[in-house]
Amino acid sequence: MEFYNGHFWGMHFIWWIIWIIFLIWIFFIPFGRPGQNLKKEGPLDILKKRFAKGEISREEYEESRKLLNSDNQP
């Protein structure tokens, strides 16, 4: 154990590391983690998933797809 001016440097160093990790966690974790899917699903993607699950019929799918595609056209 080494004391320098009344401080135990080993524990002081550990507290600095804890604070740095805590600050990194606060500021960087909300922006996403590596490997996290950040892509937002669009209406057409949701429609395709519903059709694949069998929640809507082929006619409903085609009608909704045409409606969504016509909204995207200028």
MMTF fields as JSON, N, C-alpha, C and O atoms, coordinates in Angstrom:
{
  "mmtfVersion": "1.0.0",
  "mmtfProducer": "UNKNOWN",
  "numBonds": 295,
  "numAtoms": 296,
  "numGroups": 74,
  "numChains": 1,
  "numModels": 1,
  "chainsPerModel": [1],
  "groupsPerChain": [74],
  "chainIdList": ["A"],
  "bondAtomList": [4, 2, 8, 6, 12, 10, 16, 14, 20, 18, 24, 22, 28, 26, 32, 30, 36, 34, 40, 38, 44, 42, 48, 46, 52, 50, 56, 54, 60, 58, 64, 62, 68, 66, 72, 70, 76, 74, 80, 78, 84, 82, 88, 86, 92, 90, 96, 94, 100, 98, 104, 102, 108, 106, 112, 110, 116, 114, 120, 118, 124, 122, 128, 126, 132, 130, 136, 134, 140, 138, 144, 142, 148, 146, 152, 150, 156, 154, 160, 158, 164, 162, 168, 166, 172, 170, 176, 174, 180, 178, 184, 182, 188, 186, 192, 190, 196, 194, 200, 198, 204, 202, 208, 206, 212, 210, 216, 214, 220, 218, 224, 222, 228, 226, 232, 230, 236, 234, 240, 238, 244, 242, 248, 246, 252, 250, 256, 254, 260, 258, 264, 262, 268, 266, 272, 270, 276, 274, 280, 278, 284, 282, 288, 286, 292, 290],
  "bondOrderList": [1, 1, 1, 1, 1, 1, 1, 1, 1, 1, 1, 1, 1, 1, 1, 1, 1, 1, 1, 1, 1, 1, 1, 1, 1, 1, 1, 1, 1, 1, 1, 1, 1, 1, 1, 1, 1, 1, 1, 1, 1, 1, 1, 1, 1, 1, 1, 1, 1, 1, 1, 1, 1, 1, 1, 1, 1, 1, 1, 1, 1, 1, 1, 1, 1, 1, 1, 1, 1, 1, 1, 1, 1],
  "groupList": [{"groupName": "MET", "atomNameList": ["N", "CA", "C", "O"], "elementList": ["N", "C", "C", "O"], "formalChargeList": [0, 0, 0, 0], "bondAtomList": [1, 0, 2, 1, 3, 2], "bondOrderList": [1, 1, 2], "singleLetterCode": "M", "chemCompType": "L-PEPTIDE LINKING"}, {"groupName": "GLU", "atomNameList": ["N", "CA", "C", "O"], "elementList": ["N", "C", "C", "O"], "formalChargeList": [0, 0, 0, 0], "bondAtomList": [1, 0, 2, 1, 3, 2], "bondOrderList": [1, 1, 2], "singleLetterCode": "E", "chemCompType": "L-PEPTIDE LINKING"}, {"groupName": "PHE", "atomNameList": ["N", "CA", "C", "O"], "elementList": ["N", "C", "C", "O"], "formalChargeList": [0, 0, 0, 0], "bondAtomList": [1, 0, 2, 1, 3, 2], "bondOrderList": [1, 1, 2], "singleLetterCode": "F", "chemCompType": "L-PEPTIDE LINKING"}, {"groupName": "TYR", "atomNameList": ["N", "CA", "C", "O"], "elementList": ["N", "C", "C", "O"], "formalChargeList": [0, 0, 0, 0], "bondAtomList": [1, 0, 2, 1, 3, 2], "bondOrderList": [1, 1, 2], "singleLetterCode": "Y", "chemCompType": "L-PEPTIDE LINKING"}, {"groupName": "ASN", "atomNameList": ["N", "CA", "C", "O"], "elementList": ["N", "C", "C", "O"], "formalChargeList": [0, 0, 0, 0], "bondAtomList": [1, 0, 2, 1, 3, 2], "bondOrderList": [1, 1, 2], "singleLetterCode": "N", "chemCompType": "L-PEPTIDE LINKING"}, {"groupName": "GLY", "atomNameList": ["N", "CA", "C", "O"], "elementList": ["N", "C", "C", "O"], "formalChargeList": [0, 0, 0, 0], "bondAtomList": [1, 0, 2, 1, 3, 2], "bondOrderList": [1, 1, 2], "singleLetterCode": "G", "chemCompType": "PEPTIDE LINKING"}, {"groupName": "HIS", "atomNameList": ["N", "CA", "C", "O"], "elementList": ["N", "C", "C", "O"], "formalChargeList": [0, 0, 0, 0], "bondAtomList": [1, 0, 2, 1, 3, 2], "bondOrderList": [1, 1, 2], "singleLetterCode": "H", "chemCompType": "L-PEPTIDE LINKING"}, {"groupName": "TRP", "atomNameList": ["N", "CA", "C", "O"], "elementList": ["N", "C", "C", "O"], "formalChargeList": [0, 0, 0, 0], "bondAtomList": [1, 0, 2, 1, 3, 2], "bondOrderList": [1, 1, 2], "singleLetterCode": "W", "chemCompType": "L-PEPTIDE LINKING"}, {"groupName": "ILE", "atomNameList": ["N", "CA", "C", "O"], "elementList": ["N", "C", "C", "O"], "formalChargeList": [0, 0, 0, 0], "bondAtomList": [1, 0, 2, 1, 3, 2], "bondOrderList": [1, 1, 2], "singleLetterCode": "I", "chemCompType": "L-PEPTIDE LINKING"}, {"groupName": "LEU", "atomNameList": ["N", "CA", "C", "O"], "elementList": ["N", "C", "C", "O"], "formalChargeList": [0, 0, 0, 0], "bondAtomList": [1, 0, 2, 1, 3, 2], "bondOrderList": [1, 1, 2], "singleLetterCode": "L", "chemCompType": "L-PEPTIDE LINKING"}, {"groupName": "PRO", "atomNameList": ["N", "CA", "C", "O"], "elementList": ["N", "C", "C", "O"], "formalChargeList": [0, 0, 0, 0], "bondAtomList": [1, 0, 2, 1, 3, 2], "bondOrderList": [1, 1, 2], "singleLetterCode": "P", "chemCompType": "L-PEPTIDE LINKING"}, {"groupName": "ARG", "atomNameList": ["N", "CA", "C", "O"], "elementList": ["N", "C", "C", "O"], "formalChargeList": [0, 0, 0, 0], "bondAtomList": [1, 0, 2, 1, 3, 2], "bondOrderList": [1, 1, 2], "singleLetterCode": "R", "chemCompType": "L-PEPTIDE LINKING"}, {"groupName": "GLN", "atomNameList": ["N", "CA", "C", "O"], "elementList": ["N", "C", "C", "O"], "formalChargeList": [0, 0, 0, 0], "bondAtomList": [1, 0, 2, 1, 3, 2], "bondOrderList": [1, 1, 2], "singleLetterCode": "Q", "chemCompType": "L-PEPTIDE LINKING"}, {"groupName": "LYS", "atomNameList": ["N", "CA", "C", "O"], "elementList": ["N", "C", "C", "O"], "formalChargeList": [0, 0, 0, 0], "bondAtomList": [1, 0, 2, 1, 3, 2], "bondOrderList": [1, 1, 2], "singleLetterCode": "K", "chemCompType": "L-PEPTIDE LINKING"}, {"groupName": "ASP", "atomNameList": ["N", "CA", "C", "O"], "elementList": ["N", "C", "C", "O"], "formalChargeList": [0, 0, 0, 0], "bondAtomList": [1, 0, 2, 1, 3, 2], "bondOrderList": [1, 1, 2], "singleLetterCode": "D", "chemCompType": "L-PEPTIDE LINKING"}, {"groupName": "ALA", "atomNameList": ["N", "CA", "C", "O"], "elementList": ["N", "C", "C", "O"], "formalChargeList": [0, 0, 0, 0], "bondAtomList": [1, 0, 2, 1, 3, 2], "bondOrderList": [1, 1, 2], "singleLetterCode": "A", "chemCompType": "L-PEPTIDE LINKING"}, {"groupName": "SER", "atomNameList": ["N", "CA", "C", "O"], "elementList": ["N", "C", "C", "O"], "formalChargeList": [0, 0, 0, 0], "bondAtomList": [1, 0, 2, 1, 3, 2], "bondOrderList": [1, 1, 2], "singleLetterCode": "S", "chemCompType": "L-PEPTIDE LINKING"}],
  "groupTypeList": [0, 1, 2, 3, 4, 5, 6, 2, 7, 5, 0, 6, 2, 8, 7, 7, 8, 8, 7, 8, 8, 2, 9, 8, 7, 8, 2, 2, 8, 10, 2, 5, 11, 10, 5, 12, 4, 9, 13, 13, 1, 5, 10, 9, 14, 8, 9, 13, 13, 11, 2, 15, 13, 5, 1, 8, 16, 11, 1, 1, 3, 1, 1, 16, 11, 13, 9, 9, 4, 16, 14, 4, 12, 10],
  "groupIdList": [1, 2, 3, 4, 5, 6, 7, 8, 9, 10, 11, 12, 13, 14, 15, 16, 17, 18, 19, 20, 21, 22, 23, 24, 25, 26, 27, 28, 29, 30, 31, 32, 33, 34, 35, 36, 37, 38, 39, 40, 41, 42, 43, 44, 45, 46, 47, 48, 49, 50, 51, 52, 53, 54, 55, 56, 57, 58, 59, 60, 61, 62, 63, 64, 65, 66, 67, 68, 69, 70, 71, 72, 73, 74],
  "secStructList": [7, 7, 3, 3, 6, 6, 3, 3, 2, 2, 2, 2, 2, 2, 2, 2, 2, 2, 2, 2, 2, 2, 2, 2, 2, 2, 2, 2, 4, 4, 4, 7, 7, 6, 6, 7, 7, 7, 7, 7, 7, 7, 2, 2, 2, 2, 2, 2, 2, 2, 2, 2, 2, 6, 1, 1, 7, 2, 2, 2, 2, 2, 2, 2, 2, 2, 2, 2, 2, 2, 2, 2, 7, 7],
  "xCoordList": [0.836, 0.0, 0.884, 1.797, 0.58, 1.354, 0.465, -0.609, 0.934, 0.211, 1.023, 2.244, 0.325, 1.003, 0.156, -0.95, 0.627, -0.109, -1.464, -2.433, -1.545, -2.78, -3.777, -4.878, -3.433, -4.355, -3.895, -2.704, -4.838, -4.54, -4.767, -5.914, -3.712, -3.824, -4.496, -5.125, -4.39, -5.042, -6.547, -7.16, -7.144, -8.596, -9.005, -10.06, -8.216, -8.504, -8.552, -9.437, -7.617, -7.562, -8.787, -9.337, -9.214, -10.393, -11.642, -12.483, -11.791, -12.959, -12.983, -14.051, -11.817, -11.778, -12.228, -12.971, -11.795, -12.215, -13.719, -14.38, -14.265, -15.718, -16.476, -17.466, -16.045, -16.713, -16.638, -17.615, -15.494, -15.342, -16.258, -16.914, -16.311, -17.212, -18.658, -19.439, -19.024, -20.385, -20.756, -21.855, -19.854, -20.131, -20.226, -21.076, -19.368, -19.451, -20.784, -21.428, -21.199, -22.467, -23.64, -24.548, -23.63, -24.72, -24.798, -25.891, -23.659, -23.687, -23.683, -24.134, -23.197, -23.079, -24.075, -24.405, -24.556, -25.503, -26.829, -27.369, -27.39, -28.663, -28.604, -29.648, -27.419, -27.301, -27.23, -27.102, -27.309, -27.32, -26.1, -25.022, -26.309, -25.23, -24.762, -25.518, -23.537, -23.075, -23.932, -24.211, -24.342, -25.173, -26.654, -27.468, -27.014, -28.424, -29.019, -28.405, -30.204, -30.865, -31.451, -32.405, -30.88, -31.328, -32.265, -32.756, -32.519, -33.369, -34.831, -35.33, -35.492, -36.91, -37.719, -37.39, -38.775, -39.644, -40.599, -41.212, -40.714, -41.662, -43.001, -43.118, -44.005, -45.331, -45.34, -46.061, -44.543, -44.503, -43.87, -44.299, -42.864, -42.241, -43.23, -43.288, -43.997, -45.003, -46.072, -46.532, -46.467, -47.467, -46.966, -47.713, -45.706, -45.124, -45.095, -45.377, -44.764, -44.737, -46.135, -46.312, -47.107, -48.488, -48.978, -49.686, -48.607, -48.992, -48.277, -48.878, -47.009, -46.247, -46.793, -46.767, -47.284, -47.863, -49.261, -49.784, -49.871, -51.222, -52.305, -53.458, -51.957, -52.939, -53.872, -55.01, -53.403, -54.227, -54.191, -53.255, -55.227, -55.312, -54.487, -54.0, -54.338, -53.568, -54.227, -53.535, -55.536, -56.246, -56.017, -55.771, -56.101, -55.851, -54.411, -54.146, -53.486, -52.081, -51.866, -51.232, -52.397, -52.22, -52.85, -52.259, -54.04, -54.737, -53.946, -53.769, -53.484, -52.721, -51.379, -50.927, -50.747, -49.451, -49.614, -48.794, -50.676, -50.924, -51.192, -50.737, -51.94, -52.239, -50.963, -50.762, -50.108, -48.845, -47.915, -47.26, -47.85, -46.979, -47.503, -46.712, -48.811, -49.356, -49.086, -48.965, -48.989, -48.655, -47.208, -46.886, -46.334, -44.923, -44.647, -43.601, -45.538, -45.358, -45.68, -46.684, -44.854, -45.133, -46.25, -46.602],
  "yCoordList": [-1.175, 0.0, 1.242, 1.387, 2.118, 3.337, 4.522, 4.689, 5.327, 6.536, 7.732, 7.773, 8.704, 9.906, 11.089, 11.269, 11.869, 13.015, 12.593, 13.346, 11.441, 11.012, 10.357, 10.012, 10.179, 9.534, 8.124, 7.856, 7.261, 5.898, 5.881, 5.813, 5.941, 6.145, 4.996, 5.213, 3.803, 2.68, 2.851, 2.689, 3.171, 3.358, 4.619, 4.637, 5.657, 6.89, 6.622, 7.117, 5.854, 5.501, 4.685, 4.897, 3.763, 2.942, 3.808, 3.58, 4.796, 5.675, 6.501, 6.731, 6.946, 7.671, 6.77, 7.209, 5.542, 4.603, 4.379, 4.355, 4.215, 4.017, 5.229, 5.057, 6.444, 7.65, 7.759, 8.136, 7.432, 7.509, 6.499, 6.831, 5.287, 4.271, 4.723, 4.561, 5.288, 5.772, 6.878, 6.867, 7.821, 8.904, 8.394, 8.85, 7.466, 6.872, 6.162, 6.276, 5.436, 4.713, 5.684, 5.418, 6.779, 7.756, 8.396, 8.544, 8.778, 9.55, 8.726, 9.219, 7.504, 6.751, 5.609, 5.255, 5.031, 3.929, 4.366, 3.602, 5.544, 5.92, 6.012, 5.957, 6.152, 6.294, 4.96, 4.933, 3.879, 2.571, 1.744, 2.261, 0.468, -0.473, -1.096, -1.136, -1.577, -2.268, -3.503, -4.277, -3.678, -4.814, -4.572, -5.431, -3.428, -3.113, -2.672, -1.901, -3.155, -2.801, -1.398, -1.18, -0.454, 0.931, 1.299, 2.427, 0.375, 0.66, 0.728, -0.158, 1.784, 1.932, 1.226, 1.292, 0.554, -0.127, 0.871, 1.684, 0.796, 1.636, 0.928, -0.244, 1.62, 1.025, -0.195, -1.16, -0.152, -1.282, -2.515, -3.642, -2.304, -3.416, -4.068, -5.292, -3.249, -3.765, -4.533, -5.581, -4.014, -4.685, -6.054, -7.033, -6.117, -7.391, -8.406, -9.586, -7.965, -8.87, -9.387, -10.566, -8.511, -8.935, -9.944, -10.89, -9.752, -10.691, -12.029, -13.089, -11.977, -13.205, -13.99, -15.22, -13.293, -13.968, -14.499, -15.303, -14.054, -14.504, -13.672, -14.099, -12.498, -11.638, -10.982, -10.651, -10.794, -10.185, -11.086, -11.86, -10.965, -11.786, -11.158, -10.034, -11.899, -11.415, -10.164, -9.231, -10.152, -9.001, -7.752, -6.666, -7.924, -6.796, -6.307, -5.105, -7.256, -6.899, -6.092, -5.037, -6.593, -5.901, -4.506, -3.539, -4.412, -3.122, -2.12, -0.964, -2.575, -1.688, -1.311, -0.174, -2.262, -1.98, -0.925, -0.013, -1.046, -0.058, 1.319, 2.338, 1.329, 2.596, 3.238, 4.444, 2.436, 2.966, 3.435, 4.468, 2.69, 3.086, 4.338, 5.151, 4.512, 5.722, 6.957, 8.067, 6.765, 7.892, 8.33, 9.498, 7.414, 7.748, 8.429, 9.058, 8.323, 8.939, 10.433, 10.804, 11.297, 12.756, 13.156, 14.333],
  "zCoordList": [0.0, 0.0, 0.0, 0.812, -0.93, -0.995, -0.688, -1.266, 0.224, 0.573, 0.105, 0.258, -0.467, -0.916, -0.48, -0.99, 0.415, 0.97, 1.525, 1.422, 2.091, 2.717, 1.781, 2.211, 0.533, -0.411, -0.726, -0.888, -0.806, -1.249, -2.755, -3.194, -3.554, -5.002, -5.721, -6.757, -5.218, -5.877, -5.916, -6.971, -4.801, -4.746, -5.483, -6.117, -5.421, -6.138, -7.644, -8.342, -8.125, -9.543, -9.95, -11.031, -9.105, -9.404, -9.483, -10.353, -8.602, -8.652, -9.94, -10.506, -10.404, -11.678, -12.82, -13.696, -12.821, -13.867, -13.809, -14.847, -12.614, -12.464, -13.0, -13.712, -12.682, -13.166, -14.692, -15.34, -15.251, -16.718, -17.398, -18.386, -16.891, -17.456, -17.332, -18.27, -16.191, -15.969, -16.964, -17.517, -17.191, -18.132, -19.573, -20.337, -19.938, -21.276, -21.437, -22.479, -20.42, -20.475, -20.646, -21.433, -19.934, -20.013, -21.393, -21.94, -21.967, -23.201, -24.476, -25.51, -24.449, -25.686, -25.84, -26.971, -24.781, -24.881, -25.511, -26.311, -25.206, -25.831, -27.353, -28.004, -27.937, -29.371, -30.099, -31.323, -29.384, -30.021, -29.673, -29.379, -29.717, -29.427, -30.732, -31.702, -30.77, -31.974, -32.23, -31.314, -33.468, -33.83, -33.649, -33.989, -33.124, -32.926, -34.248, -34.985, -34.549, -35.794, -35.673, -34.926, -36.406, -36.328, -37.477, -37.53, -38.391, -39.532, -39.089, -38.394, -39.503, -39.196, -40.277, -41.461, -39.854, -40.81, -41.431, -40.739, -42.738, -43.44, -43.567, -43.21, -44.069, -44.219, -45.134, -44.881, -46.194, -47.121, -46.461, -46.709, -45.632, -44.907, -43.942, -43.831, -43.256, -42.325, -43.086, -42.632, -44.244, -45.069, -45.537, -45.519, -45.952, -46.388, -45.246, -45.459, -44.06, -42.912, -42.578, -42.271, -42.641, -42.352, -43.38, -43.033, -44.635, -45.682, -45.473, -45.645, -45.105, -44.875, -43.683, -43.691, -42.664, -41.501, -41.774, -41.002, -42.871, -43.195, -42.539, -42.477, -42.052, -41.402, -42.414, -42.083, -43.634, -44.681, -45.915, -46.113, -46.732, -47.944, -49.064, -48.939, -50.153, -51.294, -51.897, -52.303, -51.952, -52.506, -51.654, -52.178, -50.336, -49.44, -49.578, -49.552, -49.726, -49.883, -51.155, -51.129, -52.273, -53.558, -53.524, -54.005, -52.958, -52.887, -52.031, -52.415, -50.89, -49.998, -50.616, -50.481, -51.293, -51.931, -53.025, -53.136, -53.836, -54.882, -54.28, -54.799, -53.173, -52.505, -51.951, -52.091, -51.326, -50.789, -51.896, -51.758, -52.989, -54.108, -54.792, -55.272, -54.848, -55.474, -54.604, -55.123, -53.277, -52.394, -52.577, -52.36, -52.973, -53.146, -54.477, -54.634, -55.421, -56.727, -56.642, -56.035, -57.234, -57.183, -58.127, -58.202]
}
